[in-house]
Amino acid sequence: MNIWKTLTSSLSGAPVCSPRGFFDRAVMLLILFALCHFAGLREYTCVISGTSPTGDPADIAANILGLAYFATYALALLLAPVFLIASILLRLFARPS
Amino acid sequence: MDDRAGYSRLAGLVALLAGAVIWLPLFHLLFVENPEVYRTEAGIPPKAKALAASHIAIWADEAGSRAEIEKMRGRNAEWDFMARSFFVWSLANMALREPGSASATLPIMDRIIDETVRLERDRGPFFFLMPYAGSAPFRMQPVRSIFLDGEIALMMGLRRLVSEHAGYRAQLRERVDTMVERMEKSPILCVESYPNECWLFCNSIGLAAIRVSDHLDGTDHGDLFRRWVETAKKKLIEPKTGLLLSAFTLDGDVMDGPEGSSIWLAAHCLSLIDPAFAADQYLRARQYLRVRLAGFDYAWEWPRECPGSGDVDSGPIIPLLDLSAGSTGLAFVGAATFGDGEFLQGLHAALELGGFPIRNRDRLKYAGSNAVGDAVLLYSMVLGPAWDVVASSLSRSSSALPAASGSHRLLPVEVQP
């Protein structure tokens, strides 16, 4: 299974530029962030202050986990709400196709 | 069919653009806090109490807590030392804010100070320094680093402000005498932190410690302070920005230009030495290093006029934003010292956004930070009373320098556009 394709495609199969397509993408970003959060990766974000989460500065895997949390957090906070608002606006104002 | 698809795409893009226009200017409101959460005139603000509780757990040796310190030592032994210093300075200010808490905090302060001094004595002065400290001889012998002398002296001094301690009186005197003797031998009145490296950060802390010692023991180094400021204005100012250099040799040759990880704290310490000069440095730092973006504030490490290269002090620089964790963390101290409420609010909003707070019952820590970062943040939330006590005695003395204003009573700084 192509994980990237699964993550970037709509859950419902709706077109990207549709109310449901935007909504699905917002939900996917939030789920991705929730997975990282509940996996405890927040603790790994000390990499942004130059501290290794495990005390070993050469621990690349730990650094990547911290950056992954940072990236999904940024996407969930910045992009997911934009998708949600866009979804609502499209539903309210766009001409039904 | 093509028309419909084209219309859908266009409508989608317009909707996304509208969503961004609506959301991005608003989302900082999720993170803006009531200032009373992090800064109060009297008492200890709730955020500071929660941060302090996490640090007390570290020093109470709760299971796994000391691992926080070990994590930092893996990257930089200085951070271990500075976490101690900022935490002790914070506890002293907290005890002055709430005298009833002193009975609980004094033993913690003493424990940290005693352990730090013991480690310095048993493991040598390089224990808390980065490895390159041993790569060349210090020019002033025997080896002393003002990084250690200044911060330890200030720990002892602020502890004694809360309650006299006979043992620390003699130790403080010895460190102050050593710093003063060496400053007087230096052409720029600054002392080495590392071999032939004088750092503004360490020397300004050393000056503050000497000032506190004057208050406690009735000595007067006003003449040294006056000459230090005169020398700094002549030899240690970067001409494009008017900001103090961050590192220079014992002869005053430039090593590093102005840096956020030095100047914010230097302004805080110098507010006890020459308030007008300190306020000027703060305003210049604010002008050249402060960044406000979408309702959040952070700080660059270097002014655009004199760029530098990243090091362990700056911390990682976040690409695109050029955000320096070191400079931004210490900007809290500068903004709190000079009563810059607007900057402080933006910094705290950014902290809640990108500091990744973890709250656990009555404790708080920032996962995006580390023990030294959290100690600096704690200090920024409680600083003031110690400087006020020292400044109030100086305003009654015959010192030639103007007395420092009460730092937590907000210096009347004007912010230039």
Interface residues (C-beta under 8 A of the other chain):
Chain A: P15 V16 C17 S18 G21 F22 R42 E43 Y44 T45 C46 V47 I48 S49 G50 T51 S52 P53 T54 G55 D56 P57 Y73 L77 L78 P81 V82 F83 L84 I85 A86 S87 L89 L90 F93 A94 R95 S97
Chain B: R4 Y7 S8 R9 A11 G12 L13 A15 L16 A18 G19 A20 I22 W23 L24 F27 A67 E70 K71 M72 R73 G74 R75 N76 W79 V312 G315 P316 I318 A325 L353 G354 F356 I358 A367 G368 S369 N370 G373
